[in-house]
Amino acid sequence: MLIPFLIMLREGIEAALIVGIIASYLQKTGRGQWMPAVWIGVLLAGALALLVGAGLEVISAEFPQKQQELFEAVVGLVAVGILTSMVFWMRKVSRSIKHSLHASLDAALANSNNQVYALIAMVFFAVAREGLETVFFLLATFQQSEGLGAPIGALIGLLLAIAVGFGIYTGGVRLNLSAFFRWTGLFILVVAAGILANSVQALHEAGLWNSWQAVVVDFSNVLPMDSPLGSVMAGMFGYQEAPTVSVLSAYILYLAAALAMFFMPHSPRPASNHAQPVRDHH
């Protein structure tokens, strides 16, 4: 429940920030009449994410066992790739995202023809990116959990993200977004390592990866996966009670590389009068 909650909270706040920056800029520049086009873009992006998620879920349900394992492995690998790129993308652009969105908005409205469609498309692609990322994250995490805990956690995260985003836009909420994205990014990298380990195991169960299958250590007598703590660890961090060499290697190598890059000193971007911290958009 915690992982879907945090994923939806983070992605929801990212999407809310994008919409908030656009809405604030339109209001401040006297172009508030364009807001209906913004909401159309948001709704279309949300509809696309729901359609893709539902479609993938329905299609996967029809697969036989081995194809089901392959599907889970592919979704997991895609989720790991997107999770990783999202964490480092936000780390890189967090201080320039406001200026970038303003420039894109000005470009979309500069053309006297089809301004409405240009604005809808601009908002759609900006928000759809967050929505499609979330779809793959949630599919990967739902595969590691059972029951209604994960969907409920995701729903709570989404509702809280909407409330926080509205509060930030209106000025009623002061959130240190830099710290928020930094710490949630660190946590997500640990989650991604677990998803990668489970994807490697799924590839083995699909019959596509059979190397390095010796069991490194067996915790089944100490912390079985069907125990309360074991199920929580499995759902949150991809815990396996008897990891193989390939599973453990994937987990350790990914996490070591990702954390080394995450804690590497970040080269500051050249100073600009337009580049403001993402938290100062309202």
Buried (B, 14 or more C-beta within 10 A) or exposed (E): BBBBBBBBBBBBBBBBBBBBBBBBBBEEEEBEEBBEBBEBBBBBBBEBBEEBBEEBEEEBEEEEEEEBBBBBBBBBBBBBEBBBEBBBEBBEBBBBBBBBBBEBBEEBBEEEEEBEBBBBBBBBEBBBBBBBBBBBBBBBBBBBBEEEBBBEBBBBBBEBBBBBBBBBBEEEEEBEBBEBBBEBBBBBBBBBBBBBBBBBBBBBBBEEBEEBEEEBEEBEEEEEBEBEEBBBBBBBBBBBBEBBEBBBBBBEEBBEEBBEEBEEEEEEEEEEEEBBBBBEBB
